Amino acid sequence: YQPGYYDPMSFYNRLCNQLGLPNLPGKQAIEAVKDRLVGRKAIIVVDNLETVEKGDELLNSLKKITSRDVRAIVTTRKVTGIKVLGADLFVVQLQPLTDTRITGQFLLWHIEQYQSQHPALRDLRKDVHRNMDWLIDRTGGIPLLMQLVLSDAARYSWDYVQTLPALFGGALLDYLYQTRWDDLGRQSKEGDVAKQLLRWVAQEQYRGQEITSKEISTWAKNSNIETYLSAALSLLFERFMVI
């Protein structure tokens, strides 16, 4: 399903819509969802809980809805605002990639998966293993950071990525995103359109609107920037892996 919840109320509405229920206030929504799922097996997925207002309230609501047959999977990069996890929640801490064999498989998968949209990735295949130890050490084994650094190596060179400042974890991620955003400003009209597109997508998602390629094309046409859309999308893929 498309994302569309930013606080407990919008989450309830989203869940009700998916189950064919009318939009209901908090407690009524919880009871209605619980009743609708009786006798059914379901998995409720809440991605990026750290971006949701009152995440603790949403988590408590999930505990009331879930049962033996109805489970919930919640992902988050931070646990701030979560007061009590409780014994009925199974917490999994994802570990970084440190095994060179597994890391090599992951990076080759990334190249195979995305080389059609980012052809320069193909040229890295022969160099991945030679730079493996450095890449693991530099990114702390965090898969997303590895993917972003790999895309920079494809766009520039291995020598370039080895000049990155001595930042780690979230600080490195913030730096990579900021440099990419700044770089869009140096890409003429295509870069400006890419920035406009990201802002528009964020605005539409905040309003709970569905984002499709058709909607994007219509937006570009209405904004008189249709000519630059394809190049802008390529820039977003290469820099942010926006698909």
C-alpha positions in Angstrom: 0.0 0.0 0.0 1.0 3.6 -0.5 2.2 5.4 2.6 -0.4 7.7 4.2 -0.2 8.1 7.9 1.6 10.8 9.9 -0.2 10.5 13.3 -2.4 7.9 15.0 -5.6 9.4 13.5 -4.4 9.2 9.9 -3.1 5.7 10.6 -6.6 4.6 11.8 -8.2 6.1 8.7 -5.7 4.3 6.5 -6.3 1.0 8.2 -10.1 1.5 8.1 -10.0 2.3 4.4 -7.9 -0.8 3.6 -10.5 -2.9 5.5 -13.6 -1.3 3.9 -14.6 0.5 7.1 -15.7 4.2 7.4 -13.3 6.6 9.1 -13.8 6.4 12.8 -12.3 8.2 15.8 -9.6 6.5 17.8 -11.2 3.9 20.2 -14.0 3.2 17.8 -11.5 2.6 14.9 -9.5 0.2 17.1 -12.6 -1.8 18.0 -13.9 -1.8 14.4 -10.6 -3.0 13.0 -10.3 -5.7 15.7 -13.8 -7.0 14.9 -13.1 -6.9 11.1 -10.0 -9.0 11.5 -11.6 -11.7 13.7 -11.0 -15.1 12.1 -8.6 -13.7 9.6 -4.8 -13.8 9.4 -3.1 -10.4 8.8 0.1 -8.6 9.1 0.0 -4.8 9.7 3.2 -3.1 8.6 4.1 0.3 10.1 7.3 1.6 8.5 9.4 4.5 9.9 7.6 4.9 13.2 10.1 7.7 14.1 8.4 9.9 11.5 4.9 9.5 13.0 3.6 12.0 15.6 2.6 10.2 18.9 4.3 7.0 17.9 3.9 5.7 21.4 0.1 6.0 21.1 0.1 4.3 17.8 2.2 1.4 19.2 -0.2 1.0 22.1 -3.1 0.8 19.6 -1.4 -1.9 17.7 -1.0 -3.9 20.8 -4.8 -3.9 21.2 -5.5 -4.9 17.6 -2.9 -7.7 17.4 -3.6 -11.3 18.4 -2.3 -14.8 17.6 -3.4 -14.4 14.0 -3.0 -10.7 13.6 0.6 -9.5 13.8 2.3 -6.2 13.4 5.8 -5.4 12.1 7.1 -1.9 13.0 10.3 -0.4 11.8 12.1 2.6 13.2 15.5 4.2 13.2 15.0 5.7 16.7 13.1 4.7 19.8 12.6 8.2 21.2 9.1 8.8 22.4 8.4 5.1 22.9 7.9 4.9 26.7 7.3 1.2 27.3 8.1 -1.5 24.9 6.6 -4.3 27.0 7.2 -8.0 27.1 4.8 -8.8 24.3 6.9 -7.0 21.7 9.8 -8.9 20.0 12.6 -6.4 19.3 15.1 -7.1 16.5 18.2 -4.9 16.2 19.5 -5.2 12.7 23.2 -5.8 12.7 25.6 -4.1 10.2 27.2 -6.1 7.4 30.7 -7.1 8.4 31.3 -10.5 6.7 33.1 -9.7 3.4 31.4 -12.6 1.6 27.9 -11.5 2.5 28.7 -7.9 1.9 30.0 -8.8 -1.5 26.8 -10.6 -2.4 24.8 -7.5 -1.2 26.8 -5.1 -3.3 26.7 -7.3 -6.4 22.9 -7.6 -5.9 22.7 -3.8 -5.7 24.6 -3.4 -9.0 22.5 -6.1 -10.7 19.3 -4.6 -9.5 19.9 -1.0 -10.4 22.4 -1.0 -13.3 19.6 -0.5 -15.9 18.7 2.8 -14.3 22.3 3.7 -13.4 24.5 2.2 -16.1 27.8 3.4 -14.5 27.3 0.9 -11.7 28.3 -1.9 -14.1 31.9 -0.6 -14.2 32.2 -1.1 -10.4 31.7 -4.9 -10.5 35.4 -5.7 -10.9 36.4 -3.2 -8.2 34.0 -4.1 -5.4 36.0 -6.8 -3.7 39.2 -4.7 -3.9 37.5 -1.9 -2.0 35.4 -4.1 0.3 37.3 -3.7 3.6 37.4 0.1 3.2 33.7 0.3 2.4 32.7 -1.8 5.4 34.9 0.3 7.7 33.9 3.6 6.2 30.1 3.0 6.3 30.1 0.9 9.5 28.4 -1.9 7.5 25.2 0.0 7.2 23.5 -1.2 3.9 22.0 2.1 2.9 25.2 4.0 3.4 27.0 1.4 1.3 24.5 1.9 -1.5 24.9 5.6 -1.5 28.7 5.5 -1.4 28.6 3.0 -4.2 26.5 5.3 -6.3 29.0 8.1 -5.7 31.8 5.8 -6.8 29.9 5.1 -10.0 29.2 8.8 -10.7 32.8 9.9 -9.8 35.5 7.4 -8.8 36.7 5.3 -5.9 39.4 8.0 -5.3 36.6 10.6 -4.9 34.6 8.6 -2.2 37.8 8.0 -0.3 38.0 11.8 0.3 34.7 11.9 2.2 34.9 13.5 5.6 35.4 11.4 8.7 31.8 11.0 9.6 29.9 7.9 10.6 26.4 6.6 10.9 23.6 9.2 10.8 26.1 12.0 10.4 27.5 10.5 7.2 24.0 9.8 5.9 23.0 13.5 6.6 26.2 14.6 4.8 25.6 12.4 1.8 21.9 13.6 1.4 22.9 17.3 1.8 25.7 17.1 -0.8 23.3 15.4 -3.2 20.6 18.1 -2.6 23.2 20.8 -3.2 24.4 19.0 -6.3 20.9 19.1 -7.8 21.2 22.9 -7.7 24.2 22.7 -10.0 22.4 20.6 -12.6 20.7 23.3 -14.6 16.9 23.1 -15.3 16.8 19.3 -14.7 18.2 19.7 -11.2 15.6 22.4 -10.4 12.8 20.2 -11.7 14.1 17.3 -9.5 13.9 19.5 -6.5 10.4 20.7 -7.4 9.4 17.0 -7.9 10.6 16.0 -4.4 8.9 18.9 -2.8 5.6 18.1 -4.6 5.8 14.4 -3.8 6.4 15.2 -0.1 3.4 17.6 -0.1 1.1 15.1 -1.8 2.1 12.3 0.5 1.5 14.5 3.5 -2.0 15.1 2.2 -2.5 11.3 1.9 -2.6 11.3 -1.9 -1.4 8.4 -4.0 1.7 9.0 -6.1 1.9 7.1 -9.4 3.9 7.7 -12.6 0.7 8.9 -14.2 0.2 11.5 -11.5 3.8 12.7 -11.8 3.5 13.0 -15.6 0.3 15.1 -15.1 1.9 17.3 -12.6 4.9 17.9 -14.9 2.6 18.7 -17.8 0.5 21.1 -15.8 3.7 22.8 -14.6 5.1 23.1 -18.1 8.2 21.1 -17.2 7.4 17.8 -19.0 10.4 18.1 -21.2 12.8 17.9 -18.2 10.9 15.1 -16.3 12.9 12.1 -17.6 16.3 13.7 -16.9 15.1 14.9 -13.5 14.0 11.3 -12.5 17.4 10.0 -13.6 19.1 12.5 -11.4 16.9 11.5 -8.4 17.6 7.8 -9.0 21.4 8.3 -9.3 21.6 10.5 -6.2 18.8 9.3 -3.9 17.8 5.9 -5.3 14.3 7.2 -5.8 12.5 4.7 -8.0 
